[in-house]
């Protein structure tokens, strides 16, 4: 069994304000996204000047925050927030949904592309690739916070998390950090380097993330307020099934469209 490295979630406190590792991870993720989007826009010949790039990322940030919070409210803790609607605004207390954030980014980016006359799928290819770094960093933030821990295990790298009882658990946050972050980024980046048809990285992200997350949910403890749902599945797995289907259908669509152009 490994010892859980108890890291103070608060980096520094200035009066009533506290700088937290989780928030810093978000900032680092957005910063990395800026440089990745700029690089991939040049690689894929997407006409984005500095102002358009900043505007696009601003739309993306709004989509992540608003969609992520709304998704958590609807998918994971609806009964609580319907009784305490003012708490929906308390984002500093935690509670963000990846699937809600994804829908928020897709909606925000679609609006931006329509306004600017940009290719929605090409922009999508680039944004989902840039998002993977933030996903990995976010899971590291979960690990530092000692939250979203894994199920009880006997593997030698199991850890006892504060507040999770005396038994060792899978450090599932780290599993997700690796697969949803650098591994998924590498897969998508290699697709860009190969100059695959527009839309392939976008739908590959849906398929890749959905598959990784679905499998990793077997190692992650379900949310206490939800537990196991239909057929013993978790909410994360149920939300990943449509992602997998969209990814597979989208890749088939891209393949057929590319054949039709030959």
C-alpha positions as MATLAB code, in Angstrom:
seq = 'XXXXXXXXXXXXXXXXXXXXXXXXXXXXXXXXXXXXXXXXXXXXXXXXXXXXXXXXXXXXXXXXXXXXXXXXXXXXXXXXXXXXXXXXXXXXXXXXXXXXXXXXXXXXXXXXXXXXXXXXXXXXXXXXXXXXXXXXXXXXXXXXXXXXXXXXXXXXXXXXXXXXXXXXXXXXXXXXXXXXXXXXXXXXXXXXXXXXXXXXXXXXXXXXXXXXXXXXXXXXXXXXXXXXXXXXXXXXXXXXXXXXXXXXXXXXXXXXXXXXXX';
ca = [
       0.000    0.000    0.000;
       1.238    3.485   -0.850;
       0.921    6.471    1.439;
      -1.412    9.156    0.190;
       0.643   12.391   -0.076;
      -1.500   14.799    1.902;
      -1.003   18.102    0.058;
      -2.770   21.182    1.342;
      -5.404   22.006   -1.320;
      -4.798   25.692   -0.561;
      -1.512   27.026   -1.912;
      -1.700   30.399   -0.205;
      -4.289   32.349    1.720;
      -4.522   36.130    1.500;
      -7.083   37.369    3.996;
     -10.448   35.834    3.043;
      -9.119   34.767   -0.373;
      -7.510   31.381   -0.946;
      -5.540   30.234   -3.987;
      -6.277   26.545   -4.487;
      -4.431   23.919   -6.470;
      -7.643   22.953   -8.251;
      -8.159   26.470   -9.533;
      -4.515   26.698  -10.600;
      -4.958   23.477  -12.588;
      -7.830   25.109  -14.476;
      -5.674   28.155  -15.235;
      -2.786   25.997  -16.420;
      -5.179   24.014  -18.602;
      -6.561   27.158  -20.228;
      -3.034   28.490  -20.708;
      -1.898   25.262  -22.372;
      -5.014   25.324  -24.557;
      -4.067   28.750  -25.908;
      -0.705   27.566  -27.231;
      -2.039   24.238  -28.515;
      -4.899   25.902  -30.397;
      -2.489   28.415  -31.915;
      -0.121   25.645  -33.023;
      -2.839   23.395  -34.443;
      -4.557   26.287  -36.214;
      -1.337   26.853  -38.165;
      -0.851   23.139  -38.760;
      -4.410   22.657  -40.085;
      -4.554   25.990  -41.953;
      -7.350   27.438  -39.846;
      -7.375   31.241  -40.327;
      -7.255   32.564  -36.755;
      -5.567   35.822  -35.833;
      -4.597   36.655  -32.246;
      -7.893   38.403  -31.491;
      -9.998   35.589  -32.926;
      -7.984   33.044  -30.964;
      -8.572   34.933  -27.718;
     -12.281   35.291  -28.496;
     -12.615   31.588  -29.296;
     -10.962   30.583  -26.035;
     -13.165   33.036  -24.145;
     -16.228   31.328  -25.594;
     -14.698   27.994  -24.645;
     -14.038   29.048  -21.049;
     -17.625   30.254  -20.689;
     -18.868   26.959  -22.104;
     -16.735   24.924  -19.697;
     -17.788   26.832  -16.592;
     -21.484   27.301  -17.371;
     -21.962   23.883  -18.952;
     -19.898   22.086  -16.331;
     -21.822   23.633  -13.455;
     -25.219   23.145  -15.054;
     -24.324   19.560  -15.965;
     -23.337   18.762  -12.385;
     -26.571   20.306  -11.156;
     -28.735   18.261  -13.537;
     -26.829   14.966  -13.712;
     -25.303   14.508  -10.275;
     -27.148   16.459   -7.563;
     -30.454   17.705   -8.951;
     -32.502   17.041   -5.811;
     -30.131   19.134   -3.683;
     -29.954   22.107   -6.046;
     -33.682   22.167   -6.712;
     -34.068   22.779   -2.959;
     -31.100   25.185   -2.776;
     -31.066   26.989   -6.168;
     -28.802   29.790   -4.924;
     -26.081   27.160   -4.360;
     -25.840   26.626   -8.124;
     -23.794   29.830   -8.210;
     -21.384   28.627   -5.499;
     -18.819   27.164   -7.910;
     -16.068   27.630   -5.299;
     -17.674   24.832   -3.273;
     -16.908   22.359   -6.065;
     -19.105   20.376   -8.400;
     -18.359   20.378  -12.136;
     -19.449   17.836  -14.717;
     -17.193   16.965  -17.639;
     -20.108   15.966  -19.848;
     -21.921   19.217  -19.085;
     -18.747   21.180  -19.785;
     -18.317   19.350  -23.100;
     -21.837   20.236  -24.189;
     -21.228   23.816  -23.091;
     -18.039   24.105  -25.153;
     -19.676   22.538  -28.221;
     -22.569   24.986  -27.969;
     -20.338   28.024  -27.383;
     -17.883   27.098  -30.158;
     -20.740   26.465  -32.586;
     -22.122   29.944  -31.932;
     -18.665   31.444  -32.463;
     -18.058   29.528  -35.706;
     -21.423   30.547  -37.129;
     -20.717   34.193  -36.293;
     -17.247   34.113  -37.848;
     -17.916   31.753  -40.735;
     -15.409   29.124  -39.569;
     -15.531   25.370  -40.122;
     -17.296   23.936  -37.051;
     -15.716   20.497  -37.363;
     -12.195   21.829  -37.909;
     -12.507   24.126  -34.899;
     -13.885   21.156  -32.982;
     -10.891   19.024  -34.004;
      -8.551   21.612  -32.539;
     -10.494   22.435  -29.371;
     -10.941   18.851  -28.190;
      -7.225   18.210  -28.659;
      -6.322   21.271  -26.625;
      -8.824   20.294  -23.919;
      -7.037   17.056  -23.040;
      -4.244   18.801  -21.133;
      -6.775   20.569  -18.945;
      -8.608   17.287  -18.356;
      -5.438   15.632  -17.107;
      -4.544   18.578  -14.883;
      -8.078   18.671  -13.498;
      -7.768   15.055  -12.372;
      -4.514   15.911  -10.634;
      -6.448   18.635   -8.842;
      -9.011   16.032   -7.760;
      -6.188   13.870   -6.414;
      -4.685   16.749   -4.424;
      -8.130   17.556   -3.023;
      -8.521   13.928   -1.948;
     -11.843   13.635   -3.807;
     -13.392   11.330   -6.413;
     -11.330    8.448   -5.056;
     -11.457    4.882   -6.314;
     -13.048    1.704   -5.072;
     -11.573   -0.477   -2.340;
      -8.709   -2.574   -3.659;
      -5.905   -4.934   -2.651;
      -3.428   -3.786   -5.318;
      -0.058   -2.726   -3.845;
      -0.475    0.871   -5.021;
      -3.792    1.350   -3.222;
      -4.086    4.417   -0.970;
      -6.092    5.355    2.088;
      -7.769    8.666    1.283;
      -8.810   11.088    4.032;
     -12.535   10.784    4.628;
     -12.856    7.581    2.599;
     -12.554    5.094    5.445;
      -9.648    2.920    6.598;
      -9.356    0.676    3.539;
      -6.962    1.293    0.621;
      -8.539    2.437   -2.631;
      -7.568    2.797   -6.264;
      -6.006    6.221   -6.975;
      -8.447    6.419   -9.880;
      -7.868   10.155  -10.268;
      -4.320    9.357  -11.430;
      -5.538    6.687  -13.850;
      -7.872    9.271  -15.379;
      -5.192   11.971  -15.357;
      -2.908    9.808  -17.519;
      -5.451    8.386  -19.974;
      -7.651   11.478  -20.362;
      -4.627   13.762  -20.487;
      -1.323   12.863  -22.178;
      -2.452    9.559  -23.735;
      -5.545   11.028  -25.379;
      -3.619   14.145  -26.378;
      -0.937   12.056  -28.095;
      -3.544   10.058  -30.041;
      -5.325   13.172  -31.269;
      -2.129   15.086  -32.009;
      -0.812   12.241  -34.153;
      -4.077   12.337  -36.119;
      -3.497   16.041  -36.764;
       0.086   15.377  -37.856;
      -1.162   12.789  -40.347;
      -3.518   15.413  -41.805;
      -6.559   13.176  -41.410;
      -9.901   14.390  -42.825;
     -11.669   17.169  -40.954;
     -13.821   15.796  -38.142;
     -11.749   12.694  -37.405;
      -9.944   14.101  -34.318;
     -13.235   15.519  -33.022;
     -15.092   12.222  -33.171;
     -11.990   10.271  -32.098;
     -12.031   12.372  -28.925;
     -15.632   11.348  -28.237;
     -14.815    7.690  -28.811;
     -11.506    7.775  -26.940;
     -12.635    9.724  -23.902;
     -15.932    7.842  -23.696;
     -14.154    4.475  -23.792;
     -11.422    5.453  -21.315;
     -13.886    6.960  -18.870;
     -16.335    4.052  -19.171;
     -13.598    1.540  -18.303;
     -12.062    3.666  -15.535;
     -15.447    4.030  -13.846;
     -15.057    0.373  -12.802;
     -12.187    1.528  -10.565;
     -13.833    4.741   -9.316;
     -16.221    4.967   -6.383;
     -19.652    6.163   -7.552;
     -20.905    9.512   -6.275;
     -22.359    8.992   -2.795;
     -25.652   10.735   -3.593;
     -26.205    8.537   -6.661;
     -24.552    5.181   -6.070;
     -24.975    2.518   -8.738;
     -27.759    3.025  -11.261;
     -29.298    0.860  -13.996;
     -27.610   -2.510  -14.281;
     -24.970   -1.527  -11.749;
     -23.647    1.247  -14.012;
     -22.501    4.601  -12.691;
     -23.737    7.967  -13.917;
     -20.357    8.516  -15.584;
     -20.744    5.300  -17.574;
     -24.296    6.111  -18.629;
     -23.194    9.540  -19.850;
     -20.260    8.020  -21.732;
     -22.398    5.619  -23.766;
     -23.813    8.397  -25.993;
     -20.267    9.751  -26.399;
     -19.042    6.379  -27.652;
     -21.959    6.060  -30.069;
     -21.475    9.613  -31.383;
     -17.759    8.967  -31.793;
     -18.254    5.737  -33.706;
     -21.020    7.190  -35.876;
     -18.995   10.330  -36.575;
     -15.895    8.373  -37.624;
     -17.992    6.240  -39.973;
     -19.510    9.414  -41.416;
     -16.049   10.952  -41.964;
     -14.812    7.774  -43.639;
     -17.782    7.574  -46.015;
     -17.555   11.267  -46.848;
     -13.850   10.973  -47.579;
     -14.446    7.993  -49.898;
     -17.110    9.932  -51.754;
     -14.594   12.691  -52.525;
     -12.022   10.346  -54.071;
];
